[in-house]
Protein backbone atom coordinates (compact mmCIF):
# COMPACT_ATOMS: atom_id res chain seq x y z
CA UNK A 1 0.00 0.00 0.00
CA UNK A 2 2.89 2.37 0.73
CA UNK A 3 4.22 1.73 -2.77
CA UNK A 4 0.80 2.41 -4.32
CA UNK A 5 0.34 5.64 -2.35
CA UNK A 6 3.80 6.86 -3.34
CA UNK A 7 2.71 6.89 -6.98
CA UNK A 8 -0.32 9.16 -6.65
CA UNK A 9 -1.38 10.64 -9.98
CA UNK A 10 -0.24 14.13 -10.95
CA UNK A 11 -2.78 16.80 -11.80
CA UNK A 12 -3.82 17.04 -15.41
CA UNK A 13 -3.87 13.31 -16.09
CA UNK A 14 -6.31 10.75 -17.45
CA UNK A 15 -6.80 7.24 -16.11
CA UNK A 16 -8.95 4.63 -17.85
CA UNK A 17 -10.06 2.49 -14.94
CA UNK A 18 -11.90 -0.82 -14.99
CA UNK A 19 -14.65 -0.77 -12.37
CA UNK A 20 -15.30 -4.51 -12.59
CA UNK A 21 -18.75 -6.12 -12.86
CA UNK A 22 -20.28 -4.02 -10.07
CA UNK A 23 -19.22 -5.31 -6.66
CA UNK A 24 -16.84 -2.72 -5.11
CA UNK A 25 -14.89 -5.53 -3.43
CA UNK A 26 -13.75 -6.67 -6.88
CA UNK A 27 -11.92 -3.41 -7.62
CA UNK A 28 -8.15 -3.58 -7.82
CA UNK A 29 -6.24 -1.70 -5.11
CA UNK A 30 -4.98 0.73 -7.73
CA UNK A 31 -8.48 1.39 -9.05
CA UNK A 32 -9.79 2.07 -5.53
CA UNK A 33 -6.93 4.48 -4.81
CA UNK A 34 -7.44 6.39 -8.03
CA UNK A 35 -11.20 6.67 -7.52
CA UNK A 36 -10.57 8.05 -4.02
CA UNK A 37 -8.16 10.71 -5.29
CA UNK A 38 -9.78 11.82 -8.56
CA UNK A 39 -11.07 15.35 -9.20
CA UNK A 40 -13.57 14.05 -11.75
CA UNK A 41 -15.16 10.64 -12.36
CA UNK A 42 -16.54 10.22 -15.87
CA UNK A 43 -18.54 7.02 -15.66
CA UNK A 44 -20.79 4.77 -17.68
CA UNK A 45 -24.05 3.17 -16.57
CA UNK A 46 -22.60 -0.21 -15.61
CA UNK A 47 -20.54 1.04 -12.68
CA UNK A 48 -21.86 -0.34 -9.39
CA UNK A 49 -23.42 2.32 -7.16
CA UNK A 50 -21.30 1.33 -4.17
CA UNK A 51 -18.14 2.25 -6.06
CA UNK A 52 -19.04 5.95 -5.96
CA UNK A 53 -18.90 5.80 -2.15
CA UNK A 54 -15.11 5.68 -2.51
CA UNK A 55 -14.97 9.06 -4.27
CA UNK A 56 -14.01 12.31 -2.56
CA UNK A 57 -17.00 14.33 -1.30
CA UNK A 58 -16.02 17.19 -3.61
CA UNK A 59 -15.35 15.02 -6.67
CA UNK A 60 -17.38 15.81 -9.76
CA UNK A 61 -19.41 12.88 -11.16
CA UNK A 62 -20.26 12.99 -14.86
CA UNK A 63 -22.46 10.25 -16.34
CA UNK A 64 -22.00 9.32 -20.00
CA UNK A 65 -24.27 6.30 -19.77
CA UNK A 66 -25.01 4.37 -22.94
CA UNK A 67 -28.16 2.32 -23.46
CA UNK A 68 -29.36 0.40 -26.46
CA UNK A 69 -30.16 2.89 -29.24
CA UNK A 70 -29.89 5.79 -26.78
CA UNK A 71 -26.58 7.36 -25.81
CA UNK A 72 -26.45 10.31 -23.43
CA UNK A 73 -23.28 11.44 -25.22
CA UNK A 74 -21.74 10.26 -28.51
CA UNK A 75 -18.30 8.66 -28.20
CA UNK A 76 -16.54 11.50 -29.99
CA UNK A 77 -18.03 13.95 -27.46
CA UNK A 78 -16.86 11.76 -24.58
CA UNK A 79 -13.36 11.82 -26.04
CA UNK A 80 -13.47 15.61 -26.31
CA UNK A 81 -14.78 15.93 -22.75
CA UNK A 82 -11.92 13.85 -21.33
CA UNK A 83 -9.32 15.89 -23.19
CA UNK A 84 -10.87 19.19 -22.06
CA UNK A 85 -11.00 18.17 -18.40
CA UNK A 86 -7.37 17.05 -18.38
CA UNK A 87 -6.27 20.27 -20.07
CA UNK A 88 -7.98 22.13 -17.23
CA UNK A 89 -5.42 20.52 -14.92
CA UNK A 90 -7.78 17.97 -13.39
CA UNK A 91 -7.12 14.38 -12.44
CA UNK A 92 -9.73 12.49 -14.43
CA UNK A 93 -10.76 8.88 -13.86
CA UNK A 94 -12.78 7.43 -16.72
CA UNK A 95 -14.68 4.63 -14.95
CA UNK A 96 -15.79 1.79 -17.18
CA UNK A 97 -17.75 -1.29 -16.18
CA UNK A 98 -15.68 -4.48 -16.37
CA UNK A 99 -12.37 -3.95 -18.13
CA UNK A 100 -11.69 -0.85 -20.27
CA UNK A 101 -10.38 -2.93 -23.17
CA UNK A 102 -13.16 -5.58 -23.26
CA UNK A 103 -16.09 -4.02 -25.15
CA UNK A 104 -15.48 -0.80 -23.24
CA UNK A 105 -14.26 1.48 -26.06
CA UNK A 106 -11.18 2.10 -23.95
CA UNK A 107 -9.01 1.75 -27.04
CA UNK A 108 -10.80 4.65 -28.73
CA UNK A 109 -10.41 6.88 -25.68
CA UNK A 110 -6.73 6.00 -25.36
CA UNK A 111 -6.21 6.89 -29.01
CA UNK A 112 -7.96 10.24 -28.49
CA UNK A 113 -5.75 11.01 -25.49
CA UNK A 114 -2.60 10.16 -27.40
CA UNK A 115 -3.69 12.27 -30.36
CA UNK A 116 -4.27 15.22 -28.01
CA UNK A 117 -0.92 14.69 -26.31
CA UNK A 118 -2.34 14.22 -22.82
CA UNK A 119 -0.98 11.61 -20.38
CA UNK A 120 -3.16 8.54 -20.03
CA UNK A 121 -2.75 5.22 -18.26
CA UNK A 122 -4.98 2.15 -18.15
CA UNK A 123 -5.95 0.17 -15.05
CA UNK A 124 -7.47 -3.23 -15.89
CA UNK A 125 -10.60 -4.49 -14.19
CA UNK A 126 -12.37 -7.79 -13.65
CA UNK A 127 -14.39 -8.29 -16.82
CA UNK A 128 -18.09 -9.13 -16.64
CA UNK A 129 -17.42 -12.60 -18.04
CA UNK A 130 -14.92 -13.45 -15.31
CA UNK A 131 -16.84 -11.87 -12.45
CA UNK A 132 -20.25 -13.29 -13.35
CA UNK A 133 -18.87 -16.74 -14.12
CA UNK A 134 -17.01 -16.86 -10.81
CA UNK A 135 -20.14 -15.94 -8.86
CA UNK A 136 -22.07 -18.71 -10.63
CA UNK A 137 -19.29 -21.26 -10.07
CA UNK A 138 -18.92 -21.64 -13.82
CA UNK A 139 -15.38 -22.33 -15.11
CA UNK A 140 -14.94 -20.85 -18.57
CA UNK A 141 -12.26 -23.42 -19.30
CA UNK A 142 -12.12 -26.97 -17.99
CA UNK A 143 -9.66 -29.75 -18.85
CA UNK A 144 -12.47 -32.17 -19.66
CA UNK A 145 -14.88 -29.74 -21.34
CA UNK A 146 -13.28 -26.65 -22.85
CA UNK A 147 -9.74 -25.65 -23.77
CA UNK A 148 -10.65 -22.35 -25.46
CA UNK A 149 -12.89 -19.40 -24.70
CA UNK A 150 -14.03 -16.56 -26.97
CA UNK A 151 -15.81 -13.26 -26.30
CA UNK A 152 -18.22 -11.66 -28.77
CA UNK A 153 -20.70 -8.79 -28.75
CA UNK A 154 -24.29 -9.79 -29.43
CA UNK A 155 -25.53 -6.39 -30.52
CA UNK A 156 -27.97 -6.56 -33.41
CA UNK A 157 -26.04 -4.29 -35.79
CA UNK A 158 -24.14 -6.47 -38.22
CA UNK A 159 -24.95 -9.66 -36.31
CA UNK A 160 -25.77 -11.70 -39.40
CA UNK A 161 -22.51 -10.64 -41.07
CA UNK A 162 -20.30 -11.68 -38.15
CA UNK A 163 -18.43 -14.93 -38.61
CA UNK A 164 -18.69 -17.00 -35.42
CA UNK A 165 -17.94 -20.36 -36.97
CA UNK A 166 -15.66 -22.37 -34.73
CA UNK A 167 -16.24 -20.20 -31.65
CA UNK A 168 -18.78 -22.52 -30.01
CA UNK A 169 -19.08 -26.29 -29.89
CA UNK A 170 -17.34 -29.25 -28.25
CA UNK A 171 -14.21 -28.18 -26.38
CA UNK A 172 -14.99 -24.46 -26.69
CA UNK A 173 -16.79 -21.81 -24.65
CA UNK A 174 -18.45 -18.76 -26.17
CA UNK A 175 -19.30 -15.75 -23.99
CA UNK A 176 -21.76 -13.28 -25.50
CA UNK A 177 -21.91 -9.75 -24.13
CA UNK A 178 -24.97 -7.54 -24.80
CA UNK A 179 -26.95 -10.49 -26.12
CA UNK A 180 -30.24 -10.32 -24.21
CA UNK A 181 -32.28 -8.53 -26.87
CA UNK A 182 -30.91 -10.68 -29.68
CA UNK A 183 -30.80 -13.99 -27.78
CA UNK A 184 -33.14 -15.76 -30.21
CA UNK A 185 -31.17 -14.54 -33.22
CA UNK A 186 -27.92 -15.61 -31.58
CA UNK A 187 -29.24 -19.12 -30.97
CA UNK A 188 -30.49 -19.40 -34.55
CA UNK A 189 -27.15 -18.15 -35.88
CA UNK A 190 -25.13 -20.65 -33.84
CA UNK A 191 -27.36 -23.60 -34.74
CA UNK A 192 -27.21 -22.63 -38.41
CA UNK A 193 -23.40 -22.73 -38.07
CA UNK A 194 -23.59 -26.30 -36.75
CA UNK A 195 -23.77 -25.95 -32.96
CA UNK A 196 -25.99 -28.64 -31.46
CA UNK A 197 -29.46 -27.48 -30.30
CA UNK A 198 -28.89 -29.26 -26.98
CA UNK A 199 -25.70 -27.31 -26.21
CA UNK A 200 -25.95 -26.01 -22.61
CA UNK A 201 -26.25 -22.25 -22.10
CA UNK A 202 -25.99 -20.22 -18.90
CA UNK A 203 -27.70 -16.84 -18.66
CA UNK A 204 -25.92 -14.73 -16.02
CA UNK A 205 -27.98 -11.67 -15.11
CA UNK A 206 -26.72 -8.78 -12.92
CA UNK A 207 -23.67 -10.78 -11.90
CA UNK A 208 -22.08 -9.66 -8.56
CA UNK A 209 -24.90 -7.11 -8.06
CA UNK A 210 -28.00 -7.30 -5.88
CA UNK A 211 -30.72 -9.32 -7.55
CA UNK A 212 -28.27 -11.41 -9.56
CA UNK A 213 -29.41 -14.75 -10.92
CA UNK A 214 -28.12 -17.51 -13.14
CA UNK A 215 -30.29 -19.68 -15.39
CA UNK A 216 -29.31 -22.83 -17.27
CA UNK A 217 -31.05 -23.86 -20.46
CA UNK A 218 -30.35 -25.27 -23.93
CA UNK A 219 -29.35 -23.39 -27.05
CA UNK A 220 -32.58 -24.28 -28.88
CA UNK A 221 -34.64 -22.76 -26.06
CA UNK A 222 -32.48 -19.71 -25.35
CA UNK A 223 -34.70 -17.07 -26.92
CA UNK A 224 -37.86 -18.44 -25.31
CA UNK A 225 -36.24 -18.69 -21.87
CA UNK A 226 -34.90 -15.13 -22.00
CA UNK A 227 -38.38 -13.89 -22.86
CA UNK A 228 -40.22 -16.13 -20.38
CA UNK A 229 -37.88 -15.31 -17.49
CA UNK A 230 -37.92 -11.59 -18.38
CA UNK A 231 -34.13 -11.41 -18.38
CA UNK A 232 -32.83 -7.85 -18.48
CA UNK A 233 -29.44 -6.28 -19.08
CA UNK A 234 -26.79 -6.33 -17.83
CA UNK A 235 -26.44 -10.02 -18.56
CA UNK A 236 -24.08 -12.32 -20.41
CA UNK A 237 -24.67 -15.62 -22.17
CA UNK A 238 -22.24 -18.52 -21.79
CA UNK A 239 -22.55 -21.17 -24.50
CA UNK A 240 -20.71 -24.47 -24.06
CA UNK A 241 -20.52 -27.68 -22.07
CA UNK A 242 -19.09 -25.77 -19.09
CA UNK A 243 -22.47 -24.02 -18.73
CA UNK A 244 -23.86 -27.26 -17.30
CA UNK A 245 -21.57 -26.76 -14.28
CA UNK A 246 -23.08 -23.41 -13.29
CA UNK A 247 -24.71 -23.12 -9.89
CA UNK A 248 -27.96 -21.92 -11.40
CA UNK A 249 -31.69 -22.31 -11.62
CA UNK A 250 -31.97 -25.36 -13.86
CA UNK A 251 -34.55 -25.11 -16.61
CA UNK A 252 -32.44 -27.43 -18.76
CA UNK A 253 -34.36 -30.61 -17.97
CA UNK A 254 -37.76 -29.29 -18.96
CA UNK A 255 -36.28 -27.52 -21.99
CA UNK A 256 -34.66 -30.76 -23.13
CA UNK A 257 -37.95 -32.62 -22.73
CA UNK A 258 -39.66 -29.98 -24.84
CA UNK A 259 -36.91 -30.24 -27.43
CA UNK A 260 -37.34 -34.02 -27.71
CA UNK A 261 -41.09 -33.61 -27.99
CA UNK A 262 -40.60 -31.13 -30.81
CA UNK A 263 -38.16 -33.44 -32.61
CA UNK A 264 -40.71 -36.27 -32.38
CA UNK A 265 -43.28 -34.00 -34.02
CA UNK A 266 -40.83 -33.33 -36.88
N, C-alpha and C positions, 0 to 999 in steps of 0.2 A: 504494500500500500504506500510506503514511503517513496518507492521508486515511481509509482503512478502519479502521486501528488507532486513530485518534483518536475514533472513534465506537463504542467498545466498549460493549456493553450494560450497563445498570445492573442491580443486584441486584433480584430480585422482578419479573421480566419474562418474557414468553412470546414465543417466536419459532416460527412455523410455517415449517419449512425443507424445501425440495425437495431430496431426496438424489439425484435423477437416476435413470437406469435401472440403476445398479449400479457402474459403473466410477468409482472415486474421482477420476480425472482429469477427469471431466465435471462435477464440482461447480463452482459459482460461487466466486469468491474470498470473497465475503461468507459463503456457506454454510460454507466451510472454516474461516474465522475464528471463526464462531459455535460450530461443533462443538468447536473447540479450546479455547474459553473457557467452555463451559457447565458448570454444576453437575450438571445432570441431562439425560440424553438419553432421551426417551420415543419409542420407535421401533417401526415396523411390520416385518413379515417380509420386505419387498421391498428393504430397505436392504442394499447390498453390504457384505460382511464387512470389506473393506479400509477402509471409511469409518470404522469404529470405531477404527482405529489412530490417527486424528487426535485422538481425545478425550484429555482429561487423565487421568493414571493414577488420580486419585481421583474421577473423575466417576462418578456413579451411572447405570447402564444399566437401563432398564425396558422390557421387551418387551410390546407389546399386539398381538401378531401376530394377524391374521385369516386364516382359511382357509375354504374353501367349507363352509358349514353348521357351522362350528366356530370360534367367536370366543373368544380367551382372556379378553377383557373387552368387555362391551357398550359401544357408543359413548357412552351417557350416563355410564357409569362412567369412561371415558377423559376426558370433559369435566370431570367432578368432580375427577379426579386432577390434571389440569393446573392447575385453579384452586387446589386445595389446596397444591400444590408452590410456586406463585408466591406465595401468601399467606404461605408460610413464609420468604419472602425469597430464594428461589433463582432463579437464571437457568436457565430451562427451554427446551430446544430440542426441539420436537416434530418428529422426523425422519420424513418421508414419502417413499416411493419415487416417483420421477418428479417431478411438480409437485403441490403441495398442493391446487390448485384443479381438477385434472383427475382425476376419479374418486378423489379422495383424502380426501373428507369434511372438507377444510380449511375449507369454508364453515361447517359446523356447529360446528367447534371455535372459529372466530373469533366466531361468534354467541354461544357460551357464554362466551367471555372478555369480550366487550362487556357481556353481561348481568350478569356478576359484577363489572364495573368494573375489570378488571385490564388492564395495558398489553399489547398484542399487535401484532406486526408479521409480515409475510409475506415470505419470500424465495423467489422462483420457482426452479424446477429444470427441467432438461431432461426433458421428458415421455418416457415409454416409446416412444410412437409416433415421436417425432423421433430419439431415440437409436438405436433398433433399425433404423429405416429408413436412417439414415445409415451404420450399420455394414454393412448389406446393399447399399449403393449404390442405394437405391430412392428416387427423388424422389416425394414425395407429390403434388406438382403438377408439371405439365410443359406447356409451351405447346402441344404437339401432341396431348397425351393427356388432361390433366385440369386444369381451371381452378377446381375446388372440392374441398375435402376435409372430411369429417365424422367425428366420433368418437362411438361408441356403446358401451354396456356390453352384453355378451352373456350376462349372468347369466340363469339360467332363469326366475327369478321375473318374471312379467308379460311374458315375451318375446313371446308371441303377441298381446298387446294393444298392443305398441309399434308405432308407425306409422313405418316406415322408407322408405316410398315416396318416390322421388326422391333418395335418398341415395347410391345406387349405380347404375352404368350408364355409358354413353358420356359422356366428359368429366368424370366425377366419381370420386373416390376415397373409399372407406369404410374406416375403421380400426375394428376391433372389439377392445375390451379384454375380458379375462375370458371368452373365447369358446371355449376348448378343449373343455370338457365338452359344450357345446351346439353344436359346430361343424356337425353334421348338421342340426340344427333350423334353424340360421342359414342354411345353404345352401338348405334347403327354403323357408324364409320369403322369401328374396330372389328365388328363382326363381318362386315363386307371385306375387310383386309385379312380375314382368316382366323381371328381370335374366337375361340370356342364360346358359344352362348352361355355355357355353365361356368365360365371363368369367375372366380370369386371377386367381389368388389367391396371395399370398405368406404363408407361415406363418413368423413370426419368433420363435424360441424362445430364451429366456435371452439376449436381446440385450445386448451389451457385457460379459457375464459369461463366465467360463470354461465351455466346453462349449456355447457358442452355436451355433446352426445356422439356416439359412434354407432353406425348401423352397418350390418353385413347383408349383402344380397348377391345376386348373380348378374352378370353383364346383360343378359337378355331382359331382365326386369328392372334395370337401373333407372330408366326414365320414369316408369310407373311408380317406383318406390320413392324417388325424390319428390314426385308430385303428391303421392298419398301421405307421406310423412311430413309434407310442408317444410322441406329442408330450405334453409335460407343461408345466404352468404354472411360471413366468410365460411367457406367449407372447401375441402379438397376431396378428390376421389383417388383411391388407391386401387389399381387394377392388377391382379396377379395372385398366384397361389398363396403368397404371404398374407393376403387379406383375410384368409380363413383363420389366421392366428390372432386376429384382433379381439380384444376384450370389449365386445360390442353387443348391442341388441341384435339377436340373430333372426333375421327374416329369411335366411337362406333356405331353410328346410321347406317352408311353405312356398317360396318362390320356385324351388326346384320341382316340387310336386306340380305346380301350375305349368311349369315348362314341359314336363313329361306329358301332362294331360293335353297340352297344345300340340305336342309332336304326334300324339296318338291321333288327334283330329286330322292332322295333315295326311 
